[in-house]
Amino acid sequence: MLSGIALDLLAISAGTLGMLCLLVALFGRTLPIVPFQEPFEADEADAAGSDPRPPFIPMPTDLNTHAEMVSWMTRDLPGLIEEASRRPHDH
């Protein structure tokens, strides 16, 4: 019984090592080597004009039911979005 377990472990180890060698042989030379690059740092002036999204508009906390939330989103939110898109972004 002990020799059967040892033989099983040897077969698993040999199979794993064989697959690893096969993967290295097939893909070892085709992996791209990317040289180190310094991270890009944007200036404050660049960041101020590059955000096309309107400012975040939080939902009021006094809305409790689904119907109140849907009503606010369909009635009040479009006007708030339009108003926020007309004024300059606060950065």
C-alpha positions in Angstrom: 0.0 0.0 0.0 2.8 2.4 0.9 4.5 1.7 -2.4 1.3 2.4 -4.3 0.9 5.9 -2.7 4.6 6.6 -3.4 4.1 5.6 -7.0 1.0 7.8 -7.3 2.9 10.8 -5.9 5.8 10.2 -8.2 3.5 10.0 -11.2 1.7 13.3 -10.1 5.1 15.0 -9.6 6.4 13.8 -13.0 3.3 14.9 -14.8 3.4 18.3 -13.2 7.0 18.8 -14.0 6.5 17.6 -17.6 3.6 20.0 -18.1 5.6 22.9 -16.6 8.5 22.1 -19.0 6.2 21.9 -21.9 4.6 25.3 -21.1 8.1 26.9 -20.7 9.2 25.3 -24.0 6.1 26.6 -25.9 5.6 30.0 -24.3 8.9 30.9 -22.7 10.3 32.9 -25.5 7.1 34.6 -26.7 6.3 36.4 -23.5 6.9 40.2 -23.9 9.5 41.8 -21.8 8.3 45.3 -21.0 11.0 47.7 -19.9 10.4 49.7 -16.7 8.7 53.0 -17.3 8.2 55.8 -14.9 4.6 56.3 -13.9 2.7 59.1 -15.6 2.0 62.1 -13.4 -0.6 64.6 -14.7 -0.4 68.2 -13.8 -3.2 69.9 -11.9 -4.0 71.9 -15.1 -4.3 68.8 -17.2 -6.5 67.1 -14.6 -8.9 70.0 -14.3 -10.0 70.0 -18.0 -9.9 66.3 -18.7 -12.9 65.0 -16.7 -15.9 65.0 -19.1 -18.3 63.7 -16.4 -20.7 66.0 -14.5 -20.3 66.2 -10.8 -21.8 63.5 -8.6 -25.3 64.2 -7.4 -26.2 62.3 -4.3 -29.7 61.0 -3.7 -31.5 62.7 -0.8 -31.6 60.7 2.4 -35.2 61.4 3.1 -36.4 59.1 0.3 -37.6 55.9 1.9 -39.8 54.0 -0.6 -39.1 52.8 -4.1 -41.8 55.0 -5.4 -40.3 58.1 -3.8 -36.9 57.2 -5.3 -38.2 56.7 -8.8 -40.2 59.9 -8.5 -37.1 61.9 -7.5 -35.1 60.3 -10.3 -37.6 61.0 -13.0 -38.9 64.4 -11.8 -36.0 66.2 -10.0 -32.8 64.5 -11.1 -32.9 65.6 -14.8 -33.1 69.2 -13.8 -30.2 68.8 -11.4 -28.1 67.2 -14.0 -28.8 70.0 -16.5 -28.0 72.6 -13.9 -24.8 70.9 -13.0 -23.7 70.5 -16.6 -24.1 74.3 -17.2 -21.9 75.5 -14.4 -18.1 74.9 -14.4 -16.7 71.9 -12.6 -15.3 72.4 -9.1 -11.8 71.0 -9.1 
